[in-house]
């Protein structure tokens, strides 16, 4: 692994979706990001994920859908909450939904297929941040909403693995505490 790559992995930080702005990736950069996202471990070559892009006016249109779904699924949401949901996808110039799709009957274990979708999310994050963009991978209420799943056209074997917000960071994220290796690493011995 080259020094710039390891240095990027050691210093990469998520940027709050609320701290993202224009510009987002251009079409060539987006192709690179998506190509990197598709280069993940994939036992049996099942491609157990897909991507849905939200750009331009589609972000506002989807926000209106979110507000309506929130109104239906939550008991008495406030006007403030509905306004927030309507603007949720306007926080960044690009939002990518990563959809985990499990092949059944499973030629590879279901867990491995789900992990592959998680790896696709992580590669999106790493690729976009390597190109200098601020990135945030989130799973908020709308990642688990049946109404959102319906609007996205998800099948019974699909679920949202995450929404990846990509844009230009308006501020440098602060470092956060990381676990000490001694707390998370053990060596198995016979």
Secondary structure, 3 states (H helix, E strand, C coil): CCHHHHHHHHHCCCCCHHHEECCCCCHHHHHHHHHHHCCCCCHHHCCCEEEEEEECHHHHHHHHHHHHHHHHHCCCCCHHHHHHHHHHHHHCCEEEEEEEECCCCCCCCHHHHHHHHHHHHHHHHHHHHHCCCEEEEECCHHHCCHHHHHHHCCCCCEEEEEEEEEEEECCCCCCCCCCCHHHHCCCCCC
